[in-house]
Amino acid sequence: MSRERRALVVGAGIGGLAAATALGGRGWSVDLVEIKQINTTVGVGLNHPANALRALRALGVLEEVVAKGYQYRGIRRYDQSGSLIAVFEPENPPDVPFQISMTRADLHDIMTAAAEKAGVRIRLGGSWRSFTELADGVRVVFTDGAVGTYDLVVAADGIRSAMRAHLFGGRYDPIETGYACWRMAVPRPPELTYSEYWNGAAAKATVIHLNRDLMYLLVVEQTEPGFRLDRGHMADRLRGRLAGFGGIIGRIRDSIDSSGDGLHGHIHWAPLQEVVLPAPWYRGRVVLIGDAAHAVTPHLAQGAGMAMEDALVLAAELDATRSVPDALAAFMARRLPRVRFVQDHAHAILLNEMESDSARKAAFAAGLGARQAEITRVLAAPA
Ligand SMILES: Cc1cc2nc3c(=O)[nH]c(=O)nc-3n(C[C@H](O)[C@H](O)[C@H](O)COP(=O)(O)OP(=O)(O)OC[C@H]3O[C@@H](n4cnc5c(N)ncnc54)[C@H](O)[C@@H]3O)c2cc1C
């Protein structure tokens, strides 16, 4: 009988919890180490398009996600003054809803419970300190001095991945896009059943439902690369960015108090960054997944979906009796085209967002429907 295979997963975010659950569910013995002292998440909300929902179904948590989240009816696009430009009412594919949005906290709780059910041992407040490649495994020394030997190490340690820096140096550090985004949870007016996208001169503002009671405001603005903002200036700057917006965006703007806190927590501001790590995303038996390998801007709401797909494809390739090196090569061949497709489209939409040339902007807008249809078609194929 073959011995039990052992994996270490680094990072209890979306990708790490998905990888740990997928491997645990296939009989691997999994340790998951998370640097935060408390098993929690940061940020506000997430959209899950159909391919992400298929990944959540494969992880066994789709029903809970649907129960906790919200399925909005479609998207309404407005200009800054409140004139309706377009309405999208996508059809549900036969197998899953076209989209579910939810709070990050709810997703984190659901995914943590799934990992625990799959037998994953979650260790908080620590990380790896060093590791040594052996002939048939990796020997890891942890920050608390413990030592473990694994067949595979999966690093899902996010956009500022220390593992990426260790394996590949600083060449693939996050790239500034020259854009930043705001996020803030706000109460959901019951009559609002569409997600709303408002295009303004100084910013693009979106409201996305999170559940029956909450939605979140997501605002993208152009910034100087390297620009950083401290908490004390957030409220004033956000109100300024939203000056001139009407409708729900104007009402949210007027509810922001000077403390920088929304009704349901802090205002978040962060520069939008990308990570483009060339293949392969592994060295020896240590592989990077999720934002650590390919952080993408939120324009297609695909970062979490891509991280979960990475996890599932990796586990499926390892499922066969094949060796870890062969499985990693097969994982890479499957993931690279799909992830680059998503990154390229998200980047193109980002660049168009603040396009000042009206002819170019109109041409891009005219092609948006076809672009969206192509993205949906490609991502409907199995990961
Ligand atoms: C504004 C914004 C909106 C977004 N909206 C969406 C959306 O609607 N839909 C969507 O799919 N995606 C969205 N994304 C992207 C999505 O949040 C990320 O792609 C996703 O969280 C990536 O998951 P991850 O597991 O790779 O990394 P993370 O979720 O960042 O998790 C990394 C984990 O690793 C831990 N860690 C870090 N370093 C170490 C270490 N040395 N040792 C141990 N643990 C460590 C961290 O504490 C964290 O828990 C959005 C992103 C942004 C910025």
The ligand as a Tripos MOL2 file, in Angstrom:
@<TRIPOS>MOLECULE
LIG
   53    58     1     0     0
SMALL
NO_CHARGES

@<TRIPOS>ATOM
      1 C1        -10.6200   45.7100   -4.6080 C.3       1 LIG1
      2 C2        -10.6050   44.2730   -4.9300 C.ar      1 LIG1
      3 C3        -11.7940   43.6500   -5.2400 C.ar      1 LIG1
      4 C4        -11.8010   42.3050   -5.5860 C.ar      1 LIG1
      5 N1        -12.9660   41.7310   -5.9170 N.ar      1 LIG1
      6 C5        -12.9730   40.4510   -6.3140 C.ar      1 LIG1
      7 C6        -14.1760   39.8240   -6.7000 C.ar      1 LIG1
      8 O1        -15.2560   40.4270   -6.7020 O.2       1 LIG1
      9 N2        -14.1230   38.5210   -7.0990 N.ar      1 LIG1
     10 C7        -12.9470   37.8330   -7.1190 C.ar      1 LIG1
     11 O2        -12.9330   36.6530   -7.5050 O.2       1 LIG1
     12 N3        -11.7880   38.3830   -6.7170 N.ar      1 LIG1
     13 C8        -11.7740   39.6660   -6.3240 C.ar      1 LIG1
     14 N4        -10.6100   40.2390   -5.9350 N.ar      1 LIG1
     15 C9         -9.3800   39.4300   -5.9340 C.3       1 LIG1
     16 C10        -9.3200   38.4410   -4.7630 C.3       1 LIG1
     17 O3         -9.5320   39.1090   -3.5470 O.3       1 LIG1
     18 C11        -7.9760   37.7610   -4.7390 C.3       1 LIG1
     19 O4         -7.6370   37.3350   -6.0340 O.3       1 LIG1
     20 C12        -7.9950   36.5500   -3.8030 C.3       1 LIG1
     21 O5         -8.2220   36.9800   -2.4910 O.3       1 LIG1
     22 C13        -6.6680   35.8070   -3.8990 C.3       1 LIG1
     23 O6         -6.6480   34.7660   -2.9800 O.3       1 LIG1
     24 P1         -5.2520   34.2230   -2.4330 P.3       1 LIG1
     25 O7         -5.5990   33.0570   -1.5610 O.co2     1 LIG1
     26 O8         -4.3250   34.0180   -3.5610 O.co2     1 LIG1
     27 O9         -4.6360   35.3950   -1.5690 O.3       1 LIG1
     28 P2         -5.2200   36.0770   -0.2520 P.3       1 LIG1
     29 O10        -6.6960   35.9870   -0.2310 O.co2     1 LIG1
     30 O11        -4.5590   37.4080   -0.1780 O.co2     1 LIG1
     31 O12        -4.6770   35.1710    0.9490 O.3       1 LIG1
     32 C14        -3.3080   35.1180    1.2950 C.3       1 LIG1
     33 C15        -3.2180   34.5610    2.7160 C.3       1 LIG1
     34 O13        -1.8640   34.2550    3.0060 O.3       1 LIG1
     35 C16        -1.5310   34.7610    4.2850 C.3       1 LIG1
     36 N5         -0.0740   34.9530    4.3120 N.ar      1 LIG1
     37 C17         0.6300   35.9620    3.7320 C.ar      1 LIG1
     38 N6          1.9410   35.7570    3.9400 N.ar      1 LIG1
     39 C18         2.0750   34.6170    4.6410 C.ar      1 LIG1
     40 C19         3.1740   33.8930    5.1560 C.ar      1 LIG1
     41 N7          4.4400   34.3030    4.9500 N.pl3     1 LIG1
     42 N8          2.9330   32.7620    5.8460 N.ar      1 LIG1
     43 C20         1.6610   32.3270    6.0710 C.ar      1 LIG1
     44 N9          0.5850   32.9710    5.6130 N.ar      1 LIG1
     45 C21         0.7840   34.0940    4.8970 C.ar      1 LIG1
     46 C22        -2.3440   36.0260    4.4040 C.3       1 LIG1
     47 O14        -2.4780   36.4560    5.7410 O.3       1 LIG1
     48 C23        -3.6650   35.5840    3.7710 C.3       1 LIG1
     49 O15        -4.5010   34.9570    4.7120 O.3       1 LIG1
     50 C24       -10.5840   41.5840   -5.5910 C.ar      1 LIG1
     51 C25        -9.3840   42.1890   -5.2340 C.ar      1 LIG1
     52 C26        -9.3940   43.5340   -4.9240 C.ar      1 LIG1
     53 C27        -8.0930   44.1990   -4.5660 C.3       1 LIG1
@<TRIPOS>BOND
     1     1     2 1
     2     2     3 ar
     3     2    52 ar
     4     3     4 ar
     5     4     5 ar
     6     4    50 ar
     7     5     6 ar
     8     6     7 ar
     9     6    13 1
    10     7     8 2
    11     7     9 ar
    12     9    10 ar
    13    10    11 2
    14    10    12 ar
    15    12    13 ar
    16    13    14 ar
    17    14    15 1
    18    14    50 ar
    19    15    16 1
    20    16    17 1
    21    16    18 1
    22    18    19 1
    23    18    20 1
    24    20    21 1
    25    20    22 1
    26    22    23 1
    27    23    24 1
    28    24    25 2
    29    24    26 1
    30    24    27 1
    31    27    28 1
    32    28    29 2
    33    28    30 1
    34    28    31 1
    35    31    32 1
    36    32    33 1
    37    33    34 1
    38    33    48 1
    39    34    35 1
    40    35    36 1
    41    35    46 1
    42    36    37 ar
    43    36    45 ar
    44    37    38 ar
    45    38    39 ar
    46    39    40 ar
    47    39    45 ar
    48    40    41 1
    49    40    42 ar
    50    42    43 ar
    51    43    44 ar
    52    44    45 ar
    53    46    47 1
    54    46    48 1
    55    48    49 1
    56    50    51 ar
    57    51    52 ar
    58    52    53 1
@<TRIPOS>SUBSTRUCTURE
     1 LIG1         1 GROUP 0 **** ****
